[in-house]
Amino acid sequence: MQIINPATEEVIREIAEDSQEIIIKKYQAALDGQPAWAAVPLHQRIACISKFYQLLEEEKKELAEILTSEVGKPLQQSYNELNGARNRIEFFIKNAAKWLGDEWIEEEGATREKIVYEPLGVIANISAWNYPYLVGVNVFIPALIGGNAVLYKPSEYATLTGLQIQRLLYRSGIPENVFQVITGKGAAGQTLLELPLNGYFFTGSYRTGKYIAEHTAGKLVPVQLELGGKDPLYVMDDVEDIRVVAGAALEGAVYNNGQSCCAVERIYVQEKIYEPFVQAFVEQARKMPVGDPLDAKTEIGPLSRKEQLKTLMEQVTDAKLKGAEILLGGKQAGAKGYFFEPTVVVNTNHNMKLMTEESFGPVIGIQKVKDDQEAVQLMKDTPYGLTAAVYSKNFDRAEAVMKQMDTGTVYWNCCDRVSAGLPWSGRKNSGLGATLSYQGIRAFVQPKAYHLRG
Ligand code: NAD
């Protein structure tokens, strides 16, 4: 398997894909190791994770450079991702004991009752490439703290980072048979689906997520899916500073080269402020430096995957054919690397793929709406349900919109953000189950009810 730098198109490394035989061996090792790991006292398991937290800080320069070299995100954003991952790990370190300890329901009387939280066993963590540290730690950290063994399949586009994670977890004291990286593409993931694992935790596209749900349904084990989105952002006519809101919406749309599950994917603007909003948006987008992700000034690097260039071009062409106007960008940039120009499209409508299908790139459509009712109707016109954002001075007015969203997350005067203390969940085609918060700690254990007499 070749690891390609998306900025230069050079092959950085060649890595052997795990064969079916190797994956089965790793599974057997995990089966052997899991009970002993579950028997390690909770505070000691947490101590290993604290060590990992510390190593991420100590080695952040090397880790950030490796991440940028294989996924192309601007270097500063690789540092941001490592810091963000450490914040989430800190949340788990501080809160795990509270949610995993034995819970007494009745301590007195003839029958005493308590709940004990036991690990699921050996689980698969099949992961995406866009934020390998963030989406990874959502799963493998609480899973390990909960006493599970993890077969971690990083995306084939983030394999080097996956191997770094494994190296640092081993240095932190996690036994080698308790956390194992499975290298490979879809076929390696497929082998995991065929093994009798005790849980499947997936981050990736709707297409693969649905396939995994269908192929594991008969096992009757927990399956959690964190999938894609087509997240809307609505700007009401009462915002105080149109320029600032346009800047925030732009950042939400193009951060990580637009490759965030909760990226702003479509913008609706109330007609009274539509013209100044679009002007402020384009002005700021035009100034964003595109280029070498290792250059500290760069804000937009290459896309991580070559195929995505074609998807973006198709969306832009389809929108143009159906009457949209391209105010900025609209094509691949540079002779080398998978660069796409920051692209702003107006006169859009929901007949265009750009407004209905996940773009996953620095490309955004802006649509004018006459009132909140029309905005709500358009925001809800999607098979996805990850996040939705509203910008307004008036909380009551914003809340009336937020309440109508069928999404796992809503934002008022912010967007494209995740908090360790809140559940991260998608509805409809955006997923199943939640990570983060106390719910994301309990997701990796199963309750046992004790009825005690005598
Ligand atoms: P993907 O579905 O192409 O791949 C995800 C993982 O699934 C990879 O590790 C891949 O090798 C594996 N895989 C592929 N085929 C498989 C099969 N048949 N069986 C088992 N595993 C298989 O997704 P991607 O391109 O890596 O990620 C991008 C998508 O992830 C976007 O849609 C994005 O919105 C979504 N995402 C969602 C969240 C969230 O929290 N909701 C976070 C990050 C990314």
Boltz pocket constraint, residues with backbone or C-beta under 6 A from the ligand:
constraints:
  - pocket:
      binder: B
      contacts: [[A, 126], [A, 127], [A, 128], [A, 129], [A, 130], [A, 131], [A, 135], [A, 153], [A, 154], [A, 155], [A, 156], [A, 184], [A, 185], [A, 186], [A, 187], [A, 188], [A, 189], [A, 190], [A, 193], [A, 203], [A, 204], [A, 205], [A, 206], [A, 207], [A, 208], [A, 209], [A, 211], [A, 212], [A, 225], [A, 226], [A, 227], [A, 228], [A, 229], [A, 260], [A, 261], [A, 262], [A, 358], [A, 360], [A, 386], [A, 424], [A, 426], [A, 430], [A, 431]]
      max_distance: 6.0
